[in-house]
Amino acid sequence: MATEIFIEPELETLHKHAEEWEQLCAGLGLQKQLKKAGRVEKVGNPYMKLDPRTERVCKMLCPERALYTDYEVSTMPLEVLQEIHRCKENEWFPAIEVWFDDKSPDPFLIGYDRKKGDANKFLIARWGDELLPFEQLEKKAISRYKIAYGRALTSLIADCEARKKDIEGDIRSYIDLGHFKWNGFEFPHFCNPIP
């Protein structure tokens, strides 16, 4: 099983330097340095922030969501578990989810920097049998939604055709009941009778 961890190199370097400084001070017995600094300033998470485009592609491919503690569709690889542990240990994310799709279980591990709806999302990892490049993931998402969108339009057209066959019945429903709704439109607001 292949795994990809999404760490921003420059942020990872900052984190490693902070850890190294603390370890060196402790190893050299520089207790006064450690006391003076208190604890090394907490460094932010080193993961890739999801931009809106990447987030939409991930959501299109993996519409299901579960907290990592509830995820049971596939086995999480060791590298992913290590990253979850690292995130929890450093208190980077109050919520971590697995985004997945039952049909094609190549999930994404997503960290939220806040529990509220306006939280920034960070791509921590993904895993699966084959990790396609993002360009191919985007094509896969477009293809999947093209099919779904086509089905939805076909269904809508069929519904319109059926409605056209009973226009008088719909108008009578409006006259008898005082209202008539179809696909979110309320009659007669969506059409004005032509004189």
C-alpha positions, 0 to 999 in steps of 0.5 A: 500500500502506498502512502503520501504525507503532505509536509511543507518542507520549510515548515518541517525545517522550523519544527525540527530546529525547535526540537533540536534546540530543546534536545541539545540544551537538555543534552548539554545540561543547559537547564538555565537556557531551558528555564529562560526559554520556558518551553520552546515556542510551539511551532505550527503544523507543517502540513499542506493547507488545502486550497479551495480547488484541491479541497473540491477535488478531494470532496468530489472523489471522497464524499464520505467523512469520518473522524479518524477514530471511527474510520473502518473502511480500510486499514490505516498504514503505519505512516498515517498512524504515525502522523496522527500521533504526531498531530495529537501529540503537538495538539495541532488539530482539534479534529482529524477526519478521513475523507473516503469513498466506499467505491474506491477506498483511497482516502485522505487524512484531513486536519481542522485547525478549529472545530467550527465550520470556518476552520482551515483544512490541512491535507495530512496524508493519503493512502491506497493501492495506487497514488495517482498524481493530482492532475489524474485525480482531477480528471477522475473527479471531473469524469465522475461528476460528468456522469452524475451531472448527466444523469441528473440532467436526464432525470430533470428533462424526463420530469419536465417532459412528464410535467408537460403532459399534465400541465392542466392537472398542475394548474388545477392543483394550483386553483384547487389548493392555492399552491403548486410546487415543483423542483423548488419553484412555486406556481405561478411565480415562475411563469407569467401567463401570456395575455 
